[in-house]
Amino acid sequence: MTGRLVVLASGSGSNLQALIDAIAGGRLDASIEAVYVNRRSAYARERADDHGIPQNFVPLGPFRDAYAEPRKAREAYDTALAGRIAEHRPDAIVLAGWMHIFTSAFLDQFAGKVINLHPALPGTFPGANAIDDAWAAHQTSGLERTGVMIHLVPDEGLDDGPVLASAAVPIRSDDTRESLEQRIHDLEHELLVSAVADLIGAP
Ligand code: GRF
């Protein structure tokens, strides 16, 4: 059965593109029902438009304006976004470079269905600067490998949760920050597609 995906992105959307390409190439039996972005300028929107996938810009800003307490604003945002996403009846929700930490107001509605990708090995370099952090560790203390992981998001733990797939990326002596990043992204795209296929039970 074709799996129903919803993809959430904040930036370039190269991982969204990897899913689009895998579906088009018959490597993933899924449909992307919708893309949601929380940044107006996210290039992921153009990728969705180019492939006829409905995309929606849903910013946190109006919720911040409406609630004095930041936590309340996040919970209200998460509840509103979850309501919209639930209408797509997703089998999996892919956080593909999604720069927003969900509260349980969102996560509890989609238990076992929210997937995140992190450009580092499990338990290492949580946060938005994982590649920079690994590169700095290579330069200062000789870190020899980093990696990629795809994991479920059961709670608010940052880049943490049951691991669906992970793989190492060796840091070569002739690497630059850019060449390392390129290999991490290439692996990320491949691993994401196979982890999504496994999760939704696609062939
Ligand atoms: C990826 O490296 C992902 O691991 C991180 O943000 C990046 C998003 O890239 N969380 P893209 O927007 O899919 O190109």
Residues whose N, C-alpha, C, O or C-beta is under 5 A from the ligand:
A	BS01	GRF	G11 S12 G13 S14 N15 L16 A96 G97 L117 H118 P119
